């Protein structure tokens, strides 16, 4: 953050914004403004260059072909990679999460190179599609309450040695590997399969992104009654017998 303005970038809303994932950028923007921050939000379509001066970048999910198109354009553009090299924070969901890894399987059944910003590799699962509410325990290093979200994916994502699981599931599938992991992160880049939108269900993750971007340990408190009501409802739903 420079010039006392927080820059939030929503990447490719025309390609990657399924299951209400645009709600994630709305939550981050709202929670920043509640703290009195001067916020500049930029929605970058797939025919526009990715700015390298953003503080927080968000990427949503998408269908198989839009995912491939997004990956191709992000590789050619290289703006997101340069932004991360400059210290930017990235939060990605589902197809966006796979794109940040080393590779995934595209709509043509071929290996598609990712951006390599997360040490993960995604393949297509052989079993049933992962669909439903998820509840998991966030990595204790992040100091956050349980993760709640909604998954709908066929992908299976394997974590490499430099990626940490974002959470370990109590209910649901997460990364689909059978090891109980969900999502992945390193110092500044985060990925998850959770929709919901996930930051509306987990506002303290949005606050974590803000703290990392601002390089602070705490933020002023906000009224979280609406968020807590939503969280409690969805956590209870996830624990209901199938």
Residue pairs with C-beta under 8 A, 6 or more apart in sequence:
1 7
1 55
1 213
1 214
1 215
4 38
5 38
5 39
5 40
6 32
6 37
6 38
6 39
6 40
6 55
6 56
6 210
6 213
6 214
7 39
7 40
7 42
7 51
7 53
7 54
7 55
7 56
8 25
8 28
8 29
8 32
8 39
8 40
8 41
8 42
8 54
8 55
8 56
8 57
8 58
9 41
9 42
9 44
9 50
9 51
9 54
9 56
9 57
9 58
9 83
10 22
10 25
10 41
10 42
10 43
10 44
10 58
11 44
11 50
11 57
11 58
11 59
11 70
11 74
11 80
11 96
12 44
12 45
12 46
12 59
12 70
12 73
13 22
13 43
13 45
13 60
14 45
14 46
15 46
15 62
15 66
15 67
15 69
15 70
16 59
16 60
16 61
16 62
16 66
16 67
16 70
16 95
16 96
17 60
17 61
17 62
18 60
18 61
18 62
18 63
18 94
18 95
18 195
19 60
19 61
19 94
19 150
19 152
19 195
19 196
19 197
20 195
20 196
20 197
21 60
21 61
21 93
21 94
21 96
21 195
21 197
22 60
22 197
23 196
23 197
23 199
23 200
24 58
24 60
24 91
24 93
24 197
24 198
24 199
24 200
24 206
25 41
25 43
25 58
26 197
27 197
27 199
27 200
27 203
27 206
28 56
28 58
28 91
28 199
28 206
28 209
28 210
29 39
29 41
31 203
31 206
31 207
31 210
31 222
32 39
32 210
33 39
34 222
35 210
35 219
35 220
35 222
36 220
37 210
42 51
42 54
44 50
44 51
46 69
46 70
46 73
49 77
49 79
50 57
50 74
50 77
50 79
50 80
50 83
51 79
51 83
52 79
52 82
52 83
52 86
53 83
53 86
54 83
54 88
55 88
55 89
55 213
56 88
56 89
56 90
56 91
56 209
56 210
56 213
57 80
57 83
57 88
57 89
57 90
57 91
58 90
58 91
58 92
59 90
59 91
59 92
59 93
59 96
59 97
59 99
59 100
60 92
60 93
60 94
60 95
60 96
61 93
61 94
61 95
61 96
61 195
62 70
62 94
62 95
62 96
63 95
63 107
64 95
64 106
64 107
65 107
66 95
67 95
67 98
67 99
67 104
67 106
67 107
68 106
68 107
68 108
68 112
70 95
70 96
70 99
71 99
71 104
71 106
71 112
71 113
71 114
71 115
74 80
74 99
74 115
75 113
75 115
80 90
80 115
80 117
81 115
81 117
83 90
84 90
84 117
84 188
84 189
87 188
88 188
88 213
89 188
89 189
89 190
89 209
89 212
89 213
90 100
90 117
90 188
90 189
90 190
91 190
91 191
91 199
91 205
91 209
92 99
92 100
92 189
92 190
92 191
92 192
93 191
93 192
93 193
93 194
93 195
93 198
94 152
94 153
94 155
94 192
94 193
94 195
96 191
97 118
97 120
97 122
97 157
97 183
97 184
97 191
97 192
97 193
98 104
98 114
98 120
98 122
98 155
98 157
98 191
99 114
99 115
100 114
100 115
100 117
100 118
100 120
100 189
100 191
101 114
101 115
101 116
101 117
101 118
101 119
101 120
101 121
101 122
101 157
101 191
102 113
102 114
102 116
102 119
102 120
102 121
102 160
103 111
103 112
103 113
103 114
103 121
103 122
104 111
104 112
104 114
104 121
104 122
104 123
104 155
105 111
105 112
105 122
105 123
105 124
105 155
106 112
117 189
118 163
118 184
118 185
118 186
118 189
118 191
119 159
119 160
119 161
119 162
119 163
119 184
119 186
120 157
120 158
120 159
120 160
120 163
120 184
120 191
121 157
121 158
121 160
122 155
122 156
122 157
122 158
123 155
123 156
123 158
124 154
124 155
124 156
125 154
125 155
125 156
125 176
129 152
129 153
129 154
130 151
130 152
130 153
130 154
130 172
130 173
130 174
130 176
130 193
131 151
131 152
132 150
132 151
132 172
132 238
133 148
133 149
133 150
133 171
133 172
133 234
133 237
133 238
134 147
134 148
134 149
134 150
134 151
134 169
134 171
134 172
134 173
134 174
134 182
134 193
134 194
134 238
135 146
135 147
135 148
135 169
135 170
135 171
135 172
135 235
135 238
135 239
136 146
136 147
136 167
136 168
136 169
136 170
136 171
136 172
136 174
136 182
137 146
137 147
137 167
137 168
137 170
138 144
138 145
138 146
138 147
138 166
138 167
138 205
139 164
139 165
139 166
139 167
139 168
139 185
141 164
142 166
142 185
142 208
144 202
144 204
144 205
144 208
145 202
145 204
146 167
146 170
146 235
147 166
147 167
147 182
147 192
147 194
147 198
147 202
147 205
148 194
148 196
148 201
148 202
148 231
148 234
148 235
148 238
149 192
149 193
149 194
149 195
149 196
149 198
149 201
149 202
150 194
150 195
150 196
151 172
151 173
151 174
151 193
151 194
151 195
152 195
153 176
153 193
155 176
155 193
156 175
156 176
156 177
157 175
157 176
157 177
157 184
157 193
158 175
158 177
159 165
159 175
159 181
159 184
162 186
163 184
163 185
163 186
164 184
164 185
164 186
165 174
165 175
165 181
165 182
165 183
165 184
166 182
166 183
166 184
166 185
166 190
166 191
166 192
167 174
167 181
167 182
167 183
167 192
168 174
168 180
168 181
168 182
169 180
169 181
169 182
171 238
171 239
172 182
172 238
174 180
174 181
174 182
174 183
174 193
175 181
175 182
175 183
175 184
175 193
176 193
182 192
182 193
182 194
183 190
183 191
183 192
183 193
183 194
184 190
184 191
185 191
188 212
190 205
190 209
192 198
194 201
194 202
196 202
196 234
198 205
199 205
199 206
200 227
200 230
201 227
201 230
201 231
201 234
202 231
203 224
203 227
207 219
210 219
211 217
211 218
211 219
